[in-house]
Amino acid sequence: MDNNVFKGKWKQLKGEAQKQWGKLTDDDMDVINGEKDKLVGKLQERYGHTKDAAEDEYHRWSSSYRDDAPADTDRRI
């Protein structure tokens, strides 16, 4: 998912991200605030992943969402 799309849809996606990665706290979500690099960093911190592993996790998760879907619709393919 494009970084700008991710940031723009963060309000809709953050709940899904917390379901996916239960170790991420509400405070973590506030810090991440729709920034992919911060999410990747928090995945490294909370799960002990390498940067590459955290990036792979992010890409697998984000690939299930369409970039072009309106914010109020289901983005899963």
VEXVEX-680535 format. One record per residue: x, y, z negated of N, C-alpha, C in turn. Coordinates in steps of 0.1 Angstrom, whole numbers, padded with zeros to 4 digits, always signed. Example, Ala and Ser with C-alpha at 12.3 -4.5 7.8 and 13.67 -1.06 7.14 Angstrom:
<rs>
+0132-0057-0078+0123-0045-0078+0132-0033-0078+0128-0022-0071+0137-0011-0071+0129+0000-0079
</rs>
This chain:
<rs>
+0009-0012+0000+0000+0000+0000+0009+0012+0000+0006+0022+0008+0013+0034+0009+0012+0041-0004+0024+0048-0008+0025+0055-0021+0014+0065-0023+0011+0073-0012+0000+0083-0013-0013+0077-0015-0016+0066-0009-0029+0060-0011-0030+0054-0025-0019+0048-0030-0019+0043-0043-0022+0054-0053-0015+0065-0052-0017+0076-0061-0031+0081-0061-0037+0083-0048-0050+0088-0047-0061+0079-0052-0058+0066-0053-0068+0056-0057-0065+0051-0071-0056+0057-0078-0051+0053-0091-0063+0051-0101-0072+0060-0102-0083+0059-0111-0091+0046-0109-0093+0042-0097-0100+0030-0094-0091+0017-0096-0078+0019-0093-0069+0007-0094-0063+0004-0108-0063+0014-0117-0056+0012-0129-0062+0001-0138-0075+0000-0137-0082-0011-0145-0078-0025-0139-0077-0025-0126-0073-0038-0119-0059-0041-0123-0050-0031-0123-0036-0033-0127-0035-0038-0141-0043-0033-0150-0043-0038-0164-0048-0052-0165-0058-0056-0157-0062-0070-0157-0051-0079-0152-0044-0074-0141-0033-0082-0136-0022-0084-0145-0018-0073-0152-0006-0073-0161-0011-0068-0175-0015-0078-0182-0021-0075-0195-0012-0069-0206+0001-0070-0203+0011-0064-0213+0012-0049-0211+0006-0043-0200+0007-0029-0198-0004-0022-0207+0001-0012-0214-0008-0005-0224-0015+0006-0217-0025+0012-0224-0032+0024-0219-0021+0035-0218-0012+0036-0228-0001+0046-0227+0007+0044-0214+0010+0032-0211+0018+0028-0199+0011+0034-0187-0002+0031-0187-0010+0035-0175-0010+0051-0174-0011+0058-0185-0010+0072-0184+0004+0077-0179+0014+0070-0183+0028+0073-0178+0029+0070-0163+0024+0059-0159+0024+0055-0145+0017+0065-0136+0005+0068-0140-0003+0079-0133-0002+0078-0118-0004+0066-0113-0004+0064-0098+0009+0064-0091+0020+0063-0098+0033+0064-0092+0039+0049-0091+0040+0044-0079+0045+0030-0077+0058+0028-0084+0067+0037-0083+0080+0034-0090+0079+0033-0105+0070+0041-0111+0068+0040-0125+0061+0027-0129+0052+0022-0120+0046+0009-0123+0057-0002-0122+0065-0002-0112+0075-0011-0110+0085-0011-0123+0088+0001-0127+0096+0002-0139+0090-0004-0152+0077-0002-0153+0070-0007-0165+0069-0022-0164+0068-0028-0152+0068-0042-0150+0081-0048-0154+0092-0041-0151+0105-0045-0155+0106-0045-0170+0102-0034-0176+0103-0032-0190+0094-0043-0198+0082-0044-0195+0073-0053-0202+0074-0068-0200+0078-0071-0187+0079-0085-0184+0094-0090-0182+0103-0081-0183+0117-0085-0181+0121-0089-0167+0113-0084-0157+0116-0087-0143+0128-0078-0138+0135-0084-0128+0145-0075-0121+0137-0065-0113+0143-0055-0107+0136-0046-0099+0130-0053-0087+0138-0062-0081+0133-0069-0069+0120-0077-0072+0121-0084-0084+0109-0092-0088+0097-0083-0091+0099-0072-0097+0088-0063-0100+0082-0057-0087+0091-0054-0078+0086-0049-0065+0078-0059-0058+0083-0072-0058+0075-0083-0052+0062-0084-0058+0061-0084-0072+0048-0085-0079+0039-0074-0074+0044-0061-0074+0036-0050-0069+0030-0052-0055+0039-0057-0046+0035-0058-0032+0025-0069-0031+0026-0080-0038+0016-0091-0037+0003-0086-0042+0003-0079-0053-0009-0073-0059-0016-0063-0050-0008-0053-0045-0014-0042-0038-0018-0047-0024-0013-0058-0019-0017-0063-0005-0031-0068-0005-0037-0070-0017-0051-0074-0017-0061-0063-0016-0056-0051-0015-0064-0039-0014-0061-0032+0000-0072-0028+0006-0071-0021+0019-0068-0007+0017-0059-0001+0025-0055+0013+0023-0066+0022+0028-0075+0018+0037-0084+0027+0044-0098+0026+0038-0100+0018+0028-0114+0017+0022-0117+0029+0014-0129+0034+0015-0133+0045+0006-0131+0042-0009-0129+0052-0017-0126+0050-0031-0137+0043-0038-0150+0044-0034-0161+0039-0041-0166+0025-0036-0157+0019-0028-0161+0006-0023-0151-0005-0027-0155-0017-0026-0146-0028-0029-0134-0029-0019-0122-0028-0024-0111-0027-0015-0105-0041-0012-0109-0051-0019-0104-0064-0016-0108-0069-0002-0098-0076+0004-0101-0081+0018-0108-0094+0017
</rs>
